[in-house]
């Protein structure tokens, strides 16, 4: 049972490039989330989804877009990467009203 | 938005010592969670608390949901080297439609010297 799988694990981008981070969960969870983790700031919610076809903004949504076309997948897109988006990105999923399970993160550097 | 203050920011202890860390909030929370993050990995749930006053243990770990619903603490007894990592508190804000959204503390970095 893989749980929450994030791809890629590492990526280096140039400013202005675009990319998509993929999150896949095999636990049939309703809810999925994208966070970013920066030193000394804990995890901050970017976007989340409470079901297939639905998404909503979190605490720090600017510069990111998301899609949840299938229940098991949640995609995070950066249309025009900026150095301020250098971070570690975590995906999580949960059943309704239950604790979240996290993936192992994607380390993204933007030059 | 809601904010959690987690303290201490870091701890350096000797193996065998007990550890205590806590989180406080300016708002009432209806759930408190404690996670541990090892280097290069995602956070892993340690303990979940759902009622004010609740005290829950998981091996050498004990956590409590404060009576005021604005705080929680985590204790680790008889620390061992594998306790090293970053510990996060997280909570679900009691007001509004949170849809499971968590607010995280800044983390406590624990170092254990053999």
HADDOCK unambig.tbl for C-alpha pairs under 7 A between the chains (distance, minus, plus):
assign (segid A and resid 40 and name CA) (segid B and resid 106 and name CA) 5.66 0.50 0.50
assign (segid A and resid 41 and name CA) (segid B and resid 106 and name CA) 4.93 0.50 0.50
assign (segid A and resid 42 and name CA) (segid B and resid 104 and name CA) 5.93 0.50 0.50
assign (segid A and resid 42 and name CA) (segid B and resid 105 and name CA) 5.78 0.50 0.50
assign (segid A and resid 42 and name CA) (segid B and resid 106 and name CA) 4.15 0.50 0.50
assign (segid A and resid 42 and name CA) (segid B and resid 107 and name CA) 5.93 0.50 0.50
assign (segid A and resid 43 and name CA) (segid B and resid 104 and name CA) 5.94 0.50 0.50
assign (segid A and resid 97 and name CA) (segid B and resid 100 and name CA) 5.78 0.50 0.50
assign (segid A and resid 102 and name CA) (segid B and resid 42 and name CA) 5.57 0.50 0.50
assign (segid A and resid 102 and name CA) (segid B and resid 43 and name CA) 6.06 0.50 0.50
assign (segid A and resid 102 and name CA) (segid B and resid 44 and name CA) 6.94 0.50 0.50
assign (segid A and resid 103 and name CA) (segid B and resid 42 and name CA) 5.45 0.50 0.50
assign (segid A and resid 104 and name CA) (segid B and resid 40 and name CA) 6.97 0.50 0.50
assign (segid A and resid 104 and name CA) (segid B and resid 41 and name CA) 4.48 0.50 0.50
assign (segid A and resid 104 and name CA) (segid B and resid 42 and name CA) 4.23 0.50 0.50
assign (segid A and resid 105 and name CA) (segid B and resid 41 and name CA) 6.66 0.50 0.50
assign (segid A and resid 105 and name CA) (segid B and resid 42 and name CA) 6.06 0.50 0.50
